[in-house]
């Protein structure tokens, strides 16, 4: 009988674990795999909502929790966090001894995890490579991880072409679509009434779900946030509700949280949540009028719900976008105009370019073909 493949999923943020949850369920429940999970970064931080607790409530055993976040949001603090991540995760790898590492995306914590796997001679399966996000240093991180990885599960055909262009073997690059769509479509959605009770707020004539991250290649991220908040002031407080989720633990991330909380504390129609959890977040996507900000979620998942997205600034520049996404410069007048346009946008026939909700099945079948005996950290260009 074939021994199960020891796969280790590494996650550093709420987005990472949500993106991959549908795949992880399949791996957890299969005799072909021995799944372990390492959580780190903002996912285990109380300041960012400690979303790892919600992850555990979904039935996952987290084998290692590594606290790596350095207080502060300066470039030096981020770099120190990366160093601590490498130290902690290298030790975790030595305890778990996985055959294959599964890592999603483009976060700086994930870069550290990939580097530690590289020198530990553990092959990597990377998810969401080949995408483009020109407004954030995540773009360079994503491409760097691609070159350290051995199997590539991408979300669209353009990304597949880019990964192959980077010298990766075509027979190890798989266009499966985004498993994030699967994860959200599989949840039990809450009704409006249940959401209002759970979150202690009331839907208004216009309700916006907002996630605004620092644009890490910009010299004026805080200025962009303030311009965005000025735009929100243009809407009638009696008829509008704003629901903010926490920004990432990036450069200026803590400053963003402070600025947003200060804005929310002055207004009865504005609410801040460090972590909503996948069920609440997915349910809100279905019920709000518009999703606003610069998160990849507005492009990856939201179009599947036929809800319009206003994508602000350059953070996501280069990504594929559905017809339900309105790109918008980060100026007050443009933001106000784009939100008003989005309210009337017909998204009924919008098609999500990142898949149809069956990515996890395709990923699972490809992973089942990987044999422990044939695994190697060697690569050819």
Beta strands, then each sheet from edge to edge (+ up, - down):
strand 1: 5-11
strand 2: 33-40
strand 3: 64-66
strand 4: 100-104
strand 5: 123-127
strand 6: 151-154
strand 7: 173-175
strand 8: 206-211
strand 9: 240-245
strand 10: 270-273
strand 11: 290-293
strand 12: 308-312
strand 13: 325-328
sheet 1: 3+ 2+ 1+ 4+ 5+ 6+ 7+
sheet 2: 10+ 9+ 8+ 11+ 12+ 13+
end
